[in-house]
């Protein structure tokens, strides 16, 4: 049996390379990046490869690895093809990954479409991230991490270079919400009659656009004061499940929201609460351009997307003293997401908790004294 080999590192121009002989004795060479990062990657790769070669020579089992590693573009296609997300999620993922394949300016410069994935380096990814759009850099880098993380799980890479690049979350921005019932009513007044009650109803129930688009009359239980969220309408299809497991839920129907529903023109040709002109599901993109955006402008307000109505529900609920746990259940999301998005709207939470605890303890004292026989 041949003696254990050591392999060599070499520097050519500004790049490092690793050289070794495979289990058959055939000379091999692989190139890496420049500088300290490139040298470190070459050294780590060489040490790992030499261990695998020695294991193969001894006849030991080693992890199966593809002979031909994919390019980044090929890996992206492979990852997206098996991703379980919804169609709109897949579109967003592909759009973000284009920054990695086509470059930070989406001009084909500085991207890694045709680069073999084992040639990606920490230094290059870090430099690429610094040139991404500021508000989107976190999400774009996260998407690249997902893809390279898949490569690690599939045993194409031993570690993801993107995971070693810092990716701090962007600073929290103020959520675009309406500040009063008057603003909601002002927008409603500018909408067509069949849509006028919509701002008030959605802002007081917190439904997502895809949820109120699919809402039917039978989903509203006026006796119990509840709206049942049972389905969504997205990508031209009705689905009997929501964005996540918490999406199917019941939400409170305040009296003012019920009154708003009473103002909706009755339709006998459809079960939908907010149908399109022919009784089918409303096209949100067309409605936003034709109805919503002009109405907000005519009301003299800064532009807000229809999703701002859901944000308004959250801000109103927090101001009313609804707990984050209850709010998360009503909005069909997690407490963590609610806290991350709206937690800064609780400046008096400490004082409110102190008053509540004082009231609870004070109410318990007489019973305590009675138990003690005092």
JOFENPE-V486748 format. One record per residue. N is the residue number from 1. RES is the residue in three letters. SS is DSSP state (alpha for helix, beta for strand, coil for the rest). OMEGA is omega in radians with two decimals (* if undefined). Layout:
n->(N & N)
res->(RES & RES)
ss->(SS & SS)
omega->(OMEGA & OMEGA)
//
This chain:
n->(1 & 2 & 3 & 4 & 5 & 6 & 7 & 8 & 9 & 10 & 11 & 12 & 13 & 14 & 15 & 16 & 17 & 18 & 19 & 20 & 21 & 22 & 23 & 24 & 25 & 26 & 27 & 28 & 29 & 30 & 31 & 32 & 33 & 34 & 35 & 36 & 37 & 38 & 39 & 40 & 41 & 42 & 43 & 44 & 45 & 46 & 47 & 48 & 49 & 50 & 51 & 52 & 53 & 54 & 55 & 56 & 57 & 58 & 59 & 60 & 61 & 62 & 63 & 64 & 65 & 66 & 67 & 68 & 69 & 70 & 71 & 72 & 73 & 74 & 75 & 76 & 77 & 78 & 79 & 80 & 81 & 82 & 83 & 84 & 85 & 86 & 87 & 88 & 89 & 90 & 91 & 92 & 93 & 94 & 95 & 96 & 97 & 98 & 99 & 100 & 101 & 102 & 103 & 104 & 105 & 106 & 107 & 108 & 109 & 110 & 111 & 112 & 113 & 114 & 115 & 116 & 117 & 118 & 119 & 120 & 121 & 122 & 123 & 124 & 125 & 126 & 127 & 128 & 129 & 130 & 131 & 132 & 133 & 134 & 135 & 136 & 137 & 138 & 139 & 140 & 141 & 142 & 143 & 144 & 145 & 146 & 147 & 148 & 149 & 150 & 151 & 152 & 153 & 154 & 155 & 156 & 157 & 158 & 159 & 160 & 161 & 162 & 163 & 164 & 165 & 166 & 167 & 168 & 169 & 170 & 171 & 172 & 173 & 174 & 175 & 176 & 177 & 178 & 179 & 180 & 181 & 182 & 183 & 184 & 185 & 186 & 187 & 188 & 189 & 190 & 191 & 192 & 193 & 194 & 195 & 196 & 197 & 198 & 199 & 200 & 201 & 202 & 203 & 204 & 205 & 206 & 207 & 208 & 209 & 210 & 211 & 212 & 213 & 214 & 215 & 216 & 217 & 218 & 219 & 220 & 221 & 222 & 223 & 224 & 225 & 226 & 227 & 228 & 229 & 230 & 231 & 232 & 233 & 234 & 235 & 236 & 237 & 238 & 239 & 240 & 241 & 242 & 243 & 244 & 245 & 246 & 247 & 248 & 249 & 250 & 251 & 252 & 253 & 254 & 255 & 256 & 257 & 258 & 259 & 260 & 261 & 262 & 263 & 264 & 265 & 266 & 267 & 268 & 269 & 270 & 271 & 272 & 273 & 274 & 275 & 276 & 277 & 278 & 279 & 280 & 281 & 282 & 283 & 284 & 285 & 286 & 287 & 288 & 289 & 290 & 291 & 292 & 293 & 294 & 295 & 296 & 297 & 298 & 299 & 300 & 301 & 302 & 303 & 304 & 305 & 306 & 307 & 308 & 309 & 310 & 311 & 312 & 313 & 314 & 315 & 316 & 317 & 318 & 319 & 320 & 321 & 322 & 323 & 324 & 325 & 326 & 327 & 328 & 329 & 330 & 331 & 332 & 333 & 334 & 335 & 336 & 337 & 338 & 339 & 340 & 341 & 342 & 343 & 344 & 345 & 346 & 347 & 348 & 349 & 350 & 351 & 352 & 353 & 354 & 355 & 356 & 357 & 358 & 359 & 360 & 361 & 362 & 363 & 364 & 365 & 366 & 367 & 368 & 369 & 370 & 371 & 372 & 373 & 374)
res->(UNK & UNK & UNK & UNK & UNK & UNK & UNK & UNK & UNK & UNK & UNK & UNK & UNK & UNK & UNK & UNK & UNK & UNK & UNK & UNK & UNK & UNK & UNK & UNK & UNK & UNK & UNK & UNK & UNK & UNK & UNK & UNK & UNK & UNK & UNK & UNK & UNK & UNK & UNK & UNK & UNK & UNK & UNK & UNK & UNK & UNK & UNK & UNK & UNK & UNK & UNK & UNK & UNK & UNK & UNK & UNK & UNK & UNK & UNK & UNK & UNK & UNK & UNK & UNK & UNK & UNK & UNK & UNK & UNK & UNK & UNK & UNK & UNK & UNK & UNK & UNK & UNK & UNK & UNK & UNK & UNK & UNK & UNK & UNK & UNK & UNK & UNK & UNK & UNK & UNK & UNK & UNK & UNK & UNK & UNK & UNK & UNK & UNK & UNK & UNK & UNK & UNK & UNK & UNK & UNK & UNK & UNK & UNK & UNK & UNK & UNK & UNK & UNK & UNK & UNK & UNK & UNK & UNK & UNK & UNK & UNK & UNK & UNK & UNK & UNK & UNK & UNK & UNK & UNK & UNK & UNK & UNK & UNK & UNK & UNK & UNK & UNK & UNK & UNK & UNK & UNK & UNK & UNK & UNK & UNK & UNK & UNK & UNK & UNK & UNK & UNK & UNK & UNK & UNK & UNK & UNK & UNK & UNK & UNK & UNK & UNK & UNK & UNK & UNK & UNK & UNK & UNK & UNK & UNK & UNK & UNK & UNK & UNK & UNK & UNK & UNK & UNK & UNK & UNK & UNK & UNK & UNK & UNK & UNK & UNK & UNK & UNK & UNK & UNK & UNK & UNK & UNK & UNK & UNK & UNK & UNK & UNK & UNK & UNK & UNK & UNK & UNK & UNK & UNK & UNK & UNK & UNK & UNK & UNK & UNK & UNK & UNK & UNK & UNK & UNK & UNK & UNK & UNK & UNK & UNK & UNK & UNK & UNK & UNK & UNK & UNK & UNK & UNK & UNK & UNK & UNK & UNK & UNK & UNK & UNK & UNK & UNK & UNK & UNK & UNK & UNK & UNK & UNK & UNK & UNK & UNK & UNK & UNK & UNK & UNK & UNK & UNK & UNK & UNK & UNK & UNK & UNK & UNK & UNK & UNK & UNK & UNK & UNK & UNK & UNK & UNK & UNK & UNK & UNK & UNK & UNK & UNK & UNK & UNK & UNK & UNK & UNK & UNK & UNK & UNK & UNK & UNK & UNK & UNK & UNK & UNK & UNK & UNK & UNK & UNK & UNK & UNK & UNK & UNK & UNK & UNK & UNK & UNK & UNK & UNK & UNK & UNK & UNK & UNK & UNK & UNK & UNK & UNK & UNK & UNK & UNK & UNK & UNK & UNK & UNK & UNK & UNK & UNK & UNK & UNK & UNK & UNK & UNK & UNK & UNK & UNK & UNK & UNK & UNK & UNK & UNK & UNK & UNK & UNK & UNK & UNK & UNK & UNK & UNK & UNK & UNK & UNK & UNK & UNK & UNK & UNK & UNK & UNK & UNK & UNK & UNK & UNK & UNK & UNK & UNK & UNK & UNK & UNK & UNK & UNK & UNK & UNK & UNK & UNK & UNK & UNK & UNK & UNK & UNK & UNK & UNK & UNK & UNK & UNK)
ss->(coil & coil & coil & coil & coil & coil & coil & beta & beta & beta & beta & beta & coil & coil & beta & beta & beta & beta & beta & beta & beta & coil & coil & coil & coil & coil & beta & beta & beta & beta & beta & coil & coil & coil & alpha & alpha & alpha & alpha & alpha & alpha & alpha & alpha & alpha & alpha & alpha & alpha & alpha & alpha & alpha & alpha & alpha & alpha & alpha & alpha & alpha & alpha & alpha & alpha & coil & coil & coil & coil & coil & coil & coil & coil & coil & coil & coil & coil & beta & alpha & alpha & alpha & alpha & alpha & alpha & alpha & alpha & alpha & alpha & coil & coil & coil & coil & coil & alpha & alpha & alpha & alpha & alpha & alpha & alpha & alpha & alpha & alpha & alpha & alpha & alpha & alpha & alpha & alpha & coil & coil & coil & coil & coil & coil & coil & coil & coil & coil & coil & coil & coil & beta & alpha & alpha & alpha & coil & coil & alpha & alpha & alpha & alpha & alpha & alpha & alpha & alpha & alpha & coil & coil & coil & coil & coil & coil & alpha & alpha & alpha & alpha & alpha & alpha & alpha & alpha & alpha & alpha & alpha & alpha & alpha & alpha & alpha & alpha & alpha & coil & coil & coil & coil & coil & coil & coil & alpha & alpha & alpha & alpha & coil & coil & coil & coil & coil & coil & coil & coil & coil & coil & coil & coil & coil & coil & coil & coil & alpha & alpha & alpha & alpha & alpha & alpha & alpha & alpha & alpha & alpha & coil & coil & alpha & alpha & alpha & coil & coil & alpha & alpha & alpha & alpha & alpha & alpha & coil & coil & coil & coil & coil & alpha & alpha & alpha & alpha & coil & coil & coil & beta & alpha & alpha & alpha & beta & beta & coil & coil & coil & coil & beta & beta & beta & beta & coil & coil & beta & beta & beta & coil & coil & beta & beta & beta & coil & coil & coil & coil & coil & alpha & alpha & alpha & coil & beta & beta & beta & beta & coil & coil & alpha & alpha & alpha & alpha & alpha & alpha & alpha & alpha & coil & coil & coil & coil & coil & coil & coil & coil & coil & beta & coil & coil & beta & coil & coil & coil & coil & coil & beta & coil & coil & alpha & alpha & alpha & alpha & alpha & alpha & alpha & alpha & alpha & alpha & alpha & alpha & alpha & alpha & alpha & coil & coil & coil & coil & coil & coil & coil & coil & coil & alpha & alpha & alpha & alpha & alpha & alpha & alpha & alpha & alpha & alpha & alpha & alpha & coil & coil & coil & coil & alpha & alpha & alpha & alpha & alpha & alpha & alpha & alpha & coil & coil & coil & alpha & alpha & alpha & alpha & alpha & alpha & alpha & alpha & alpha & alpha & alpha & coil & coil & coil & alpha & alpha & alpha & alpha & alpha & alpha & alpha & alpha & alpha & alpha & alpha & alpha & alpha & alpha & alpha & alpha & alpha & alpha & alpha & alpha & alpha & alpha & alpha & coil & coil & coil)
omega->(-3.14 & 3.13 & -3.12 & 3.14 & 3.14 & -3.08 & -3.14 & 2.96 & 3.13 & 3.12 & -3.14 & -2.99 & 3.13 & -3.10 & 3.11 & 3.09 & 3.08 & 3.14 & -3.13 & 3.06 & -3.12 & -3.05 & 3.10 & -3.12 & -3.11 & 3.13 & 3.11 & 3.13 & 3.08 & -3.09 & 3.12 & -3.07 & -3.08 & 3.02 & -3.10 & -3.14 & 3.14 & 3.13 & -3.14 & 3.12 & 3.13 & -3.13 & -3.14 & 3.13 & -3.10 & -3.13 & -3.13 & -3.11 & 3.13 & 3.10 & 3.13 & 3.12 & 3.13 & 3.11 & 3.12 & 3.14 & 3.12 & -3.09 & 3.12 & 3.05 & 3.08 & 3.14 & 3.12 & -3.14 & 3.14 & 3.10 & -3.12 & 3.14 & -3.12 & 2.94 & -3.14 & 3.13 & 3.12 & 3.12 & 3.11 & 3.14 & -3.13 & -3.12 & -3.10 & -3.11 & -3.13 & -3.12 & -3.04 & -3.03 & 3.08 & -3.07 & 3.14 & 3.08 & 3.13 & 3.12 & 3.13 & 3.14 & 3.13 & -3.14 & 3.13 & -3.10 & 3.06 & 3.11 & 3.12 & -3.10 & -3.07 & 3.12 & -3.06 & 3.13 & -3.13 & -3.12 & -3.13 & 3.14 & 3.11 & 3.09 & -3.04 & -3.10 & -3.02 & -3.13 & 3.07 & -2.98 & 3.13 & 3.11 & 3.10 & -3.12 & 3.11 & -3.09 & -3.11 & 3.14 & 3.09 & 3.12 & 3.10 & -3.12 & -3.11 & -3.12 & 3.11 & 3.04 & -2.99 & -3.04 & -3.07 & -3.01 & -3.11 & -3.09 & -3.14 & 3.12 & 3.09 & 3.12 & 3.10 & 3.08 & 3.12 & -3.08 & -3.12 & 3.02 & 3.05 & 3.12 & 3.11 & -3.14 & 3.13 & 3.11 & 3.01 & 3.09 & 3.07 & 3.06 & -3.12 & 3.09 & 3.14 & -3.14 & -3.13 & 3.12 & 3.12 & -3.13 & -3.10 & 3.09 & 3.13 & 3.10 & -3.10 & 3.11 & 3.11 & -3.13 & -3.12 & -3.11 & 3.01 & -2.99 & -3.09 & 3.04 & -3.12 & 3.11 & 3.12 & 3.14 & 3.12 & 3.09 & 3.14 & -3.12 & -3.13 & 3.13 & 3.05 & -3.04 & -3.09 & -3.12 & -3.04 & -3.14 & -2.98 & -3.12 & -3.11 & -3.11 & -3.08 & -3.12 & 3.14 & 3.07 & 3.06 & -3.12 & 3.00 & 3.12 & -3.11 & 3.12 & -3.14 & 3.04 & -3.08 & -3.04 & 3.11 & -3.10 & -3.13 & 3.13 & -3.11 & 3.11 & -3.06 & 3.14 & 3.14 & -3.11 & -3.02 & 2.97 & 3.13 & 3.09 & -2.99 & -3.06 & 3.08 & 3.05 & -3.08 & -3.13 & 3.09 & -3.11 & 3.01 & -3.14 & -3.09 & 3.03 & -3.06 & -3.09 & 3.11 & -3.04 & -3.12 & -3.03 & 3.09 & -2.94 & 3.02 & -3.14 & 3.14 & 3.08 & 3.12 & -3.10 & -3.12 & 3.09 & 3.09 & 3.10 & 3.11 & 3.11 & 3.13 & -3.10 & 3.12 & 3.11 & -3.13 & 3.07 & 3.13 & -3.05 & -3.10 & 3.06 & -3.07 & 3.08 & -3.12 & -3.09 & 2.99 & -3.04 & -3.09 & 3.09 & 3.11 & -3.11 & -3.13 & 3.03 & -3.01 & -3.10 & 3.12 & -3.14 & 3.13 & -3.11 & -3.03 & -3.02 & -2.95 & -3.06 & 3.07 & -3.13 & 3.11 & 3.13 & -3.12 & 3.11 & 3.11 & -3.10 & 3.02 & -3.08 & 3.01 & 3.08 & 3.09 & 3.14 & 3.10 & 3.10 & 3.08 & 3.07 & -3.14 & 3.08 & -3.13 & -3.11 & 3.09 & -3.10 & 3.13 & 3.11 & -3.13 & 3.10 & 3.08 & -3.11 & 3.13 & 3.12 & 3.12 & -3.12 & 3.12 & 3.14 & -3.13 & -3.08 & 3.08 & 3.14 & -3.09 & 3.06 & 3.14 & 3.14 & 3.10 & -3.13 & -3.12 & -3.06 & -2.99 & -3.06 & -3.13 & 3.14 & -3.11 & -3.09 & -3.09 & -3.06 & -3.14 & 3.13 & -3.12 & 3.12 & -3.14 & -3.14 & -3.13 & -3.14 & 3.09 & -3.13 & -3.14 & -3.12 & 3.14 & 3.13 & -3.11 & -3.02 & -3.14 & 3.12 & 3.10 & -3.09 & 3.14 & 3.12 & -3.13 & 3.14 & -3.14 & *)
//
